[in-house]
Amino acid sequence: MARGKKLYEGKAKVLYQGPEPGTLIQYFKDDATAFNAEKKDVIEGKGVLNNRLSEYFMTGLNAVGVPTHFIRALNMREQLVRQAEIIPLEVIVRNYAAGTLAKRLGLEEGVALPRPIIEFCYKDDSLGDPLVAEEHIIAFGWASQQDLDDMVALALRVNDFLSGVMYGVGIRVADFKIEIGRVWDNDFQRLIVADEISPDSCRLWDIKTGEKLDKDVFRRDLGSLTEAYTEVARRLGVLPTNAPQMGKPTLVN
Ligand code: 5GP
């Protein structure tokens, strides 16, 4: 499919104009960044794995009635998505203490949280995506109270879906980040899950061994990122190969 003009290039993806109005082509790069791009590398194959994994999660979400921007896969690195007006917030859902939450509150990494906790960060690289309260979001007009309620509901549904799917293949979803966008169907506005859902934006831990299967492998120099992401794709039965393999997920006891 012929790509239109480049509209945006981020740290891990590029967005091109899609073939029809209201569509975009999302291209997954091999670039890996962490700590607000202070640590950088190019990891061969990461884009292919994230494209496939994001397709898998978004297709599943669409199928269970959680609306996403995903339309269809195009090739190993590109997918056709619906254009959405991205709300400038990272929506983080946490099931286990890790990362900035563990640091901020002095919690031991790996402790189960009493209930899923949702946090919002304002998307601004120059500020390091700071944590914000609902008060800031409403006061600065980034989203309305109704949007916020809808975002929380969407985030919890994504959490239930992701946690369930990953539990089936022996992986714990400690936390993840999603981005949400607005779309209009005639005059009716609704929110959909946009961006990507991949090991770049989740913390995934092997339930038995605690092994990290996500971007922390890169952030903390814990080994091969490609091997970790490949293991996630393998367990889900969506390992990208030249002849795409669409096997069943491998159940881990
Ligand atoms: P933390 O706040 O602990 O650094 O991150 C919480 C979760 O959100 C982690 O799963 C992390 O991967 C994800 N996350 C937070 N900020 C970003 C970001 O800017 N990009 C991506 N891809 N994921 C993020």
Boltz pocket constraint, residues with backbone or C-beta under 6 A from the ligand:
constraints:
  - pocket:
      binder: B
      contacts: [[A, 90], [A, 92], [A, 93], [A, 98], [A, 99], [A, 100], [A, 101], [A, 129], [A, 175], [A, 176], [A, 177], [A, 199], [A, 200], [A, 201], [A, 202], [A, 203], [A, 215]]
      max_distance: 6.0
